[in-house]
Amino acid sequence: MSALSDNLVTFAILAYLVAMIGHAVEYALGNVHTRVATAAPVRELVGAGGVPTPSAPVPSPPTVDRSAGRARLAGLIGVGATAVAAALHLGALVTRGLAADRMPWGNMYEFVLTVTFIGVAAWLVVLWKRPSLRKLGLFLTLVMVLLVATAELVLYVPIVPLVPALNSYWFIIHVSTIVFASGIFLLGVVPAVGFLMRSGYEQGKRSFPYILAKRLPGAAGLERLTFALHAFAFPIFTFAVIAGAIWAEAAWGRPWGWDPKETWAFISWVVYAGYLHARATPSVKRNVATWIAVLGFLTVLMNLFGVNIFFTGLHSYGGLD
């Protein structure tokens, strides 16, 4: 089962790469353009007595840019490959859990795999609801390729039993909610960055990176999606932090000890609370509020990678040397 899980992760990375290429082709070819039927030049007919009589205009048949059909096909291939990759991704998690005889959240490798799966699963749900957002798939699959490949090539560790402190029902309650919220935050940062680029493009900026947003959906829609995802994830994240404090009281005799991971979880909570507050404040520009959301995800990455790599503490379960 362990070997099968490893192979499924590799195939998932390849499928995400195919999906990214498909979305990139659609993005490069642009939008669908149809040339409207136009009238041919009026021909004059000579009637009886030699008087010219204009004939009715003859419309030319409408033509469709062939690149439009190719773009749509490439986009659909990207979506299909993303769905296949998500299925392989889920299979890798299930087989890893069966091999370990526990939930696959015991180290950084497993945690990153689970967070990225939640992110891509949520993306497929969003895409099903709003197909017009398909061109965001290029950026989402790019994130998937980078994070899942990093997990496979850098963070991989063999299956080992859980440390005694993790053998608790709170392991499922706390980690499942923190994983789910982190996956939604991962998805939420994609439209957030897209909004920042698209809003600059709509304001006339044509330098890098704003020019990359030329074919993204409108800035207003991206901003609303950013808010909806963060508003959904934040209460779950809040519950996860509270559940972690309860678990810490049961395991270590204190609910909070400013352990590095606890500290950065608190920082993330404050930043995301600041984003929601700024978003609800009319005097705060949407660009400013969205930058706070991006900062929030950077704190999540710091808590996931930086704390596990550069700090030691009671939460040092990353599995890396």
C-alpha positions as CSV (number, residue, x, y, z in Angstrom):
1,M,0.0,0.0,0.0
2,S,2.8,2.4,0.8
3,A,4.5,1.8,-2.6
4,L,1.1,2.2,-4.3
5,S,0.6,5.5,-2.5
6,D,4.0,6.8,-3.6
7,N,3.2,5.8,-7.3
8,L,-0.2,7.5,-7.2
9,V,1.4,10.7,-6.0
10,T,3.8,10.6,-8.9
11,F,1.0,10.1,-11.4
12,A,-1.0,12.9,-9.7
13,I,1.9,15.3,-10.2
14,L,2.0,14.3,-13.9
15,A,-1.7,14.8,-14.3
16,Y,-1.5,18.2,-12.6
17,L,1.2,19.1,-15.1
18,V,-1.0,18.0,-18.0
19,A,-3.8,20.1,-16.6
20,M,-1.5,23.1,-16.2
21,I,-0.4,22.8,-19.8
22,G,-4.0,22.5,-21.0
23,H,-5.0,25.6,-19.1
24,A,-1.9,27.4,-20.3
25,V,-2.8,26.7,-24.0
26,E,-6.3,28.0,-23.4
27,Y,-5.0,31.1,-21.7
28,A,-2.5,31.8,-24.5
29,L,-5.1,31.4,-27.3
30,G,-7.5,33.8,-25.6
31,N,-11.2,34.4,-25.7
32,V,-13.7,33.1,-28.3
33,H,-14.3,35.6,-31.1
34,T,-16.9,35.2,-33.8
35,R,-16.9,37.5,-36.7
36,V,-20.5,38.8,-37.3
37,A,-22.1,38.3,-40.7
38,T,-21.3,41.3,-43.0
39,A,-23.1,42.4,-46.1
40,A,-21.3,42.1,-49.4
41,P,-21.0,45.1,-51.6
42,V,-24.2,46.2,-53.4
43,R,-24.2,45.1,-57.0
44,E,-26.0,47.2,-59.6
45,L,-28.2,45.5,-62.1
46,V,-29.1,47.1,-65.4
47,G,-32.9,47.0,-65.9
48,A,-35.1,47.7,-68.8
49,G,-34.3,51.0,-70.4
50,G,-30.7,50.9,-69.1
51,V,-31.5,52.3,-65.7
52,P,-29.3,50.7,-62.9
53,T,-31.2,49.0,-60.2
54,P,-29.4,48.2,-56.9
55,S,-29.8,44.6,-55.8
56,A,-30.3,43.5,-52.2
57,P,-27.1,43.2,-50.2
58,V,-25.9,39.6,-49.9
59,P,-24.6,38.7,-46.4
60,S,-21.4,36.7,-46.1
61,P,-21.6,33.7,-43.9
62,P,-20.4,34.2,-40.3
63,T,-17.0,32.7,-39.5
64,V,-15.6,31.5,-36.2
65,D,-11.9,31.9,-35.2
66,R,-10.5,28.4,-35.2
67,S,-8.3,29.2,-32.2
68,A,-11.5,29.7,-30.1
69,G,-12.5,26.1,-30.5
70,R,-8.9,25.0,-29.7
71,A,-8.8,27.2,-26.7
72,R,-12.1,25.7,-25.3
73,L,-10.9,22.2,-26.0
74,A,-7.6,22.8,-24.2
75,G,-9.5,24.3,-21.2
76,L,-11.7,21.3,-21.0
77,I,-8.7,19.0,-21.2
78,G,-7.2,21.0,-18.3
79,V,-10.4,20.6,-16.2
80,G,-10.5,16.8,-17.0
81,A,-6.9,16.3,-16.2
82,T,-7.4,18.2,-12.9
83,A,-10.2,15.9,-12.0
84,V,-8.1,12.9,-12.8
85,A,-5.2,14.3,-10.8
86,A,-7.6,14.9,-7.8
87,A,-8.8,11.3,-8.0
88,L,-5.1,10.0,-8.0
89,H,-4.3,12.4,-5.2
90,L,-7.2,11.0,-3.1
91,G,-6.1,7.5,-3.9
92,A,-2.6,8.3,-2.6
93,L,-4.0,9.6,0.7
94,V,-6.3,6.6,1.2
95,T,-3.6,4.0,0.5
96,R,-1.2,5.9,2.7
97,G,-3.7,5.9,5.5
98,L,-4.4,2.2,5.0
99,A,-0.6,1.4,5.0
100,A,-0.1,3.4,8.2
101,D,-3.3,2.2,9.8
102,R,-4.2,5.8,10.8
103,M,-5.3,9.1,9.3
104,P,-2.6,10.3,6.9
105,W,-1.7,13.5,8.8
106,G,1.2,12.4,10.9
107,N,4.0,14.5,9.3
108,M,4.7,17.4,6.9
109,Y,4.6,15.1,3.8
110,E,1.2,13.8,4.7
111,F,-0.1,17.2,5.9
112,V,0.9,18.9,2.6
113,L,-0.7,16.2,0.5
114,T,-3.9,16.5,2.4
115,V,-4.0,20.3,2.3
116,T,-3.4,20.4,-1.4
117,F,-6.1,17.8,-2.0
118,I,-8.6,19.9,0.0
119,G,-7.6,22.9,-2.1
120,V,-8.1,21.2,-5.5
121,A,-11.3,19.4,-4.4
122,A,-12.8,22.8,-3.4
123,W,-11.6,24.3,-6.7
124,L,-13.6,21.6,-8.6
125,V,-16.7,22.5,-6.6
126,V,-16.2,26.2,-7.3
127,L,-15.6,25.5,-11.0
128,W,-18.8,23.4,-11.2
129,K,-20.8,26.3,-9.7
130,R,-19.0,29.0,-11.8
131,P,-17.5,27.6,-15.0
132,S,-16.6,31.2,-16.1
133,L,-13.7,31.0,-13.6
134,R,-12.0,28.2,-15.6
135,K,-9.0,30.4,-16.6
136,L,-8.0,30.5,-12.9
137,G,-7.2,26.9,-13.4
138,L,-3.8,27.8,-14.8
139,F,-2.7,29.4,-11.5
140,L,-4.4,26.7,-9.3
141,T,-2.7,23.8,-11.1
142,L,0.7,25.7,-11.0
143,V,0.3,25.8,-7.2
144,M,-0.6,22.1,-7.1
145,V,2.4,21.1,-9.2
146,L,4.8,23.1,-7.0
147,L,3.4,22.0,-3.6
148,V,2.8,18.3,-4.4
149,A,6.2,18.0,-6.1
150,T,7.8,19.6,-3.1
151,A,6.1,17.2,-0.8
152,E,7.2,14.2,-3.0
153,L,10.8,15.3,-3.6
154,V,11.7,17.2,-0.4
155,L,9.3,16.3,2.4
156,Y,8.8,12.6,1.8
157,V,9.4,10.3,4.8
158,P,8.6,6.6,5.2
159,I,5.5,5.6,7.2
160,V,6.1,5.6,10.9
161,P,3.8,5.2,13.9
162,L,2.4,8.3,15.5
163,V,4.2,9.7,18.5
164,P,2.4,9.0,21.8
165,A,1.2,12.6,22.2
166,L,-0.8,12.3,18.9
167,N,-2.7,9.1,19.9
168,S,-5.9,10.8,20.8
169,Y,-9.3,11.4,19.3
170,W,-8.4,15.1,19.3
171,F,-5.9,14.2,16.6
172,I,-8.8,13.7,14.2
173,I,-10.8,16.6,15.5
174,H,-8.0,19.2,15.6
175,V,-6.0,18.2,12.6
176,S,-8.9,17.5,10.3
177,T,-10.3,21.0,10.8
178,I,-6.9,22.7,10.5
179,V,-6.2,20.8,7.3
180,F,-9.6,21.7,5.9
181,A,-9.3,25.4,6.7
182,S,-5.7,25.5,5.3
183,G,-6.9,23.9,2.1
184,I,-9.6,26.6,1.6
185,F,-7.1,29.3,2.4
186,L,-4.8,27.8,-0.2
187,L,-7.6,28.0,-2.8
188,G,-8.5,31.5,-1.6
189,V,-5.1,33.0,-2.2
190,V,-5.4,32.1,-6.0
191,P,-8.3,34.5,-6.7
192,A,-6.8,37.0,-4.3
193,V,-3.6,37.3,-6.3
194,G,-5.7,37.2,-9.5
195,F,-7.7,40.1,-8.2
196,L,-4.7,42.2,-7.4
197,M,-3.3,41.6,-10.9
198,R,-6.6,42.1,-12.7
199,S,-7.5,45.2,-10.9
200,G,-4.2,46.7,-11.9
201,Y,-4.8,45.7,-15.5
202,E,-8.3,47.3,-15.5
203,Q,-6.7,50.5,-14.2
204,G,-4.4,50.6,-17.2
205,K,-1.3,49.0,-15.9
206,R,0.4,46.9,-18.6
207,S,3.7,46.0,-16.9
208,F,4.5,42.6,-15.4
209,P,2.7,41.0,-13.6
210,Y,-0.5,42.9,-14.5
211,I,-0.3,42.0,-18.2
212,L,-0.7,38.3,-17.1
213,A,-4.3,39.1,-16.0
214,K,-5.4,40.2,-19.4
215,R,-7.7,37.1,-19.8
216,L,-8.7,36.6,-16.2
217,P,-12.3,37.2,-15.2
218,G,-13.3,40.6,-13.9
219,A,-11.7,42.0,-10.8
220,A,-14.9,42.4,-8.9
221,G,-15.9,38.7,-9.3
222,L,-12.4,37.6,-8.2
223,E,-12.6,39.8,-5.1
224,R,-16.0,38.4,-4.2
225,L,-14.8,34.9,-4.5
226,T,-11.7,35.7,-2.4
227,F,-14.0,37.0,0.4
228,A,-16.4,34.1,0.2
229,L,-13.7,31.5,0.5
230,H,-12.0,33.3,3.5
231,A,-15.3,33.9,5.2
232,F,-16.1,30.2,4.9
233,A,-12.7,29.0,6.1
234,F,-12.1,31.4,9.0
235,P,-14.7,30.0,11.5
236,I,-13.3,26.5,10.8
237,F,-9.8,27.7,11.4
238,T,-11.0,29.4,14.7
239,F,-12.5,26.1,15.9
240,A,-9.3,24.2,15.0
241,V,-7.2,26.6,17.1
242,I,-9.6,26.2,20.0
243,A,-9.6,22.4,19.6
244,G,-5.8,22.5,19.7
245,A,-5.8,24.4,22.9
246,I,-8.2,21.9,24.5
247,W,-6.0,19.0,23.3
248,A,-2.9,20.8,24.6
249,E,-4.5,21.0,28.1
250,A,-5.3,17.3,28.0
251,A,-1.8,16.3,26.7
252,W,0.6,18.8,28.3
253,G,-1.4,20.2,31.2
254,R,-1.7,23.7,29.7
255,P,-3.9,25.1,26.9
256,W,-1.4,27.6,25.5
257,G,2.4,27.8,25.9
258,W,3.5,30.0,23.0
259,D,5.2,27.1,21.3
260,P,6.4,28.2,17.8
261,K,3.5,26.5,16.0
262,E,1.0,27.8,18.5
263,T,2.4,31.3,18.1
264,W,2.3,31.3,14.3
265,A,-1.3,29.8,14.4
266,F,-2.2,32.8,16.5
267,I,-0.5,35.2,14.1
268,S,-2.4,33.6,11.2
269,W,-5.7,34.0,13.0
270,V,-5.0,37.6,13.8
271,V,-4.1,38.4,10.1
272,Y,-7.1,36.6,8.7
273,A,-9.4,38.3,11.3
274,G,-7.8,41.6,10.2
275,Y,-8.6,40.8,6.5
276,L,-12.3,40.1,7.3
277,H,-12.5,43.3,9.4
278,A,-10.8,45.3,6.6
279,R,-13.1,43.8,4.0
280,A,-16.1,44.8,6.0
281,T,-14.9,48.4,6.5
282,P,-16.0,50.7,3.7
283,S,-13.1,53.1,4.1
284,V,-10.5,50.3,3.4
285,K,-9.8,49.8,-0.3
286,R,-10.4,46.3,-1.6
287,N,-6.8,46.1,-2.8
288,V,-5.5,46.8,0.7
289,A,-7.8,44.2,2.3
290,T,-6.8,41.6,-0.3
291,W,-3.1,42.2,0.4
292,I,-3.9,41.3,4.0
293,A,-5.4,38.0,2.8
294,V,-2.2,37.2,0.9
295,L,-0.2,38.0,4.0
296,G,-2.4,35.6,5.9
297,F,-1.5,32.7,3.6
298,L,2.2,33.6,3.9
299,T,1.9,33.1,7.6
300,V,0.2,29.7,7.0
301,L,3.2,28.7,4.8
302,M,5.6,29.9,7.6
303,N,3.7,27.8,10.1
304,L,3.8,24.8,7.8
305,F,7.3,25.0,6.5
306,G,9.3,27.5,8.4
307,V,8.3,26.3,11.9
308,N,8.9,22.7,11.1
309,I,12.2,23.3,9.5
310,F,13.8,26.0,11.5
311,F,12.3,25.7,15.0
312,T,11.8,23.0,17.6
313,G,9.0,22.6,20.0
314,L,6.3,20.3,21.2
315,H,4.8,20.3,17.7
316,S,7.9,19.1,16.0
317,Y,6.3,16.2,14.1
318,G,7.4,17.2,10.6
319,G,9.4,14.1,10.1
320,L,12.4,15.9,8.7
321,D,15.9,15.7,10.2
